[in-house]
């Protein structure tokens, strides 16, 4: 082949010449030509993978070892090993059954919410569809902890605002007790429904609308078409959402803690918390329950892959199509009401309840008894631990996102572009924190860093390392999609022109990955500010963060003060998100 010429007269290298250049650059070693990279860069990448892999696997080793400890739980290495902690789980079937009950109810509700909202907002022409789709992101920013606190204020027995109004109308008993399995499942479903919506709507947007049109031409109604055509065609998205949400429900802690502890209803995560903080602490039992939960998640993911292999779900073929919304006539108003109903239940009503409660001396809906005050906010801001907790959460979010995103970006490039041997195994190791509940992973980090001769336990350093470790999968998944969209020839051209690997990453790869990096930064920042499961075991007296501080206030203080603290955290997240969105728009505008 002969070289072509660019517009400026510069020769364009062929694929064969690029391969020859990479081979010559790599040296004589037999395995280096496959990597197509110089030796120093190889060692840098391997070192990065080893460090990040060790951050993940190191606490898991302690977790497994402690689960087999049947001697003194506070002695490490264990004096005696055995399976007693696992066999004892059989004697407490109520905790396992409670976990499965709540997870199944919450998963069904969340997927139902997500599917209905996705169908309405992607397949039907209702007014304000684009605005509603953006509003569906809000429950993610609020977090299940804030939602649990809000619904506790609304439907708590006797003192809940809705139950107060119900009894004020002349009814003798509460309308609903949110401190129950159904209450926990309701709150979990509301705030995971938005995750199911994102996953299912992506599948619906990729579906050929002519398939639905054919069904309607043959006489099927809109509902029958949705059930017989749309649902089967988006089965991969629905199945993925179901599996992901079910795994999240199994490891959920915030809602089960806030709403389950007052009603003495325990699931695995709250039982782990109780065992770890009891006196003397029962670390072995806590670790065994945590690993059992991890095993259940692995089995669930394996079943999902098995189901997906047995069906053909291809809807995107060589035939071009244009996604378009379906005209639903007079049904658009009821569908609009359903779409807004979810936003009201997940965002507007909880925030309204927290706001009303936070400005009262005693929360009530009886107008004649209302006493408004700013004392709750004054108390919250004057608390010696709360102001540092807000500052620490904000600092951790900024630092972890700023340092972690470039590192994760390089990891994504290594796994999906560098062609290192064993890339699939590396990806599996880096994705482990996604399958381990964060409370369980936090327990492993607790033992791991207590037993290492580096005095960082109880400091922000340890929280920062822990946050980075558990959010590697989140950043990796976010950036991976952008990495796969970038044509490798752009990087190869930089190398052919003599650019070093560092110069190539700085001037070509990272700028091209900027949209994914900005999205990953935002997601990791929000996740760090709202993180509870890891923080509850690792924070110390001088390294408090806001989510555990709110939980402690809920357990030891009034609901009015807790509502004020929850609103302050929500405001912090919303303001940060607004600023970051503005920055992201400016970045995109500058690129354009």
Buried (B, 14 or more C-beta within 10 A) or exposed (E): EEEEEEEEEEEEBBEEBBBEBBBEBBEEEEEBBEBBBBEEBBEBBEEBBEEBBEBBEBBBEBBBBBBBBBEEBEEBEBEEBEEBBBEBBEEEEEBBEBBBBBBBBBBBBBBEBBBBBBBBBBBBEBEEBEEBBEBBEBBBBBBBBBBBBBBBBBBBBEBBBBBBBBBEEEEEEBBBBBBBBBBBBBBBBBBBBBBBBBBBBBBBBBBBBEBBBEBBEEEBEBEEBBEEBBBEBBBBBBBBBBBBBBBBBBBBBBBBBBBBBBBEBBBBBBBBBBBBEEEEEBBBBBBBBBBBBBEBBEEBBEEBEEEBEEEEEEBEEEEEBEEEBBEBEEBBEEBBEBBBEBBEBBBEBBBBBBEBBBBBBEBBBEEEEBEEEEBBBEBBEEBEEBEBBBEBBBBBBBBBBEEBBBBBBBBBBBBBBBEBEEBEEBBEBBBBBBBBBBBBBBBBBBBBBEEEEEEBBBBBBBBBBBBBBBBBBBBBBBBBEBBEEBEEEEBBBBBBEEBEBEEBBEEBBBEBBBBBBBBBBBBBBBBBBBBBBBBBBBBEEEBBBBBBBBBBBBEEBBBBBBBBBBBBBBEBBEEBBEEBEEEBEEBEEEEE
